[in-house]
Amino acid sequence: MAIWMLVSLLMVVGVKYFTATKMRDLELRLNRVKEGLQTKKEEYQGVLARQKEVQTEEGLSSERIRFMKELINDIGIRLQSNDQMETELVIDSGSPPPVM
């Protein structure tokens, strides 16, 4: 009878030891996963911040381009009106003065 008690005690101790080691391994693995998740979360936050910066820069660049196009169109319109005025002046100066 004492042998069965000793065997049972050894089995209980063995199972507890096995459970404790597996639980420790599981906790270590879980901690590694948590650290990896935290690292990826920080990387994701960095990427979001960079994306926001790029979107802001893109908005500013597109606004600059729009202003430049408007300026070029304005200059083109002014040049056309100047050319028309010069043409009218050349035509007017080429005709004889009116007789009174």
Rosetta blueprint (number, residue, H / E / L):
1 M L
2 A H
3 I H
4 W H
5 M H
6 L H
7 V H
8 S H
9 L H
10 L H
11 M H
12 V H
13 V H
14 G H
15 V H
16 K H
17 Y H
18 F H
19 T H
20 A H
21 T H
22 K H
23 M H
24 R H
25 D H
26 L H
27 E H
28 L H
29 R H
30 L H
31 N H
32 R H
33 V H
34 K H
35 E H
36 G H
37 L H
38 Q H
39 T H
40 K H
41 K H
42 E H
43 E H
44 Y H
45 Q H
46 G H
47 V H
48 L H
49 A H
50 R H
51 Q H
52 K H
53 E H
54 V H
55 Q H
56 T H
57 E H
58 E H
59 G H
60 L H
61 S H
62 S H
63 E H
64 R H
65 I H
66 R H
67 F H
68 M H
69 K H
70 E H
71 L H
72 I H
73 N H
74 D H
75 I H
76 G H
77 I H
78 R H
79 L H
80 Q H
81 S H
82 N H
83 D H
84 Q H
85 M H
86 E H
87 T H
88 E H
89 L H
90 V H
91 I H
92 D H
93 S H
94 G H
95 S L
96 P L
97 P L
98 P L
99 V L
100 M L
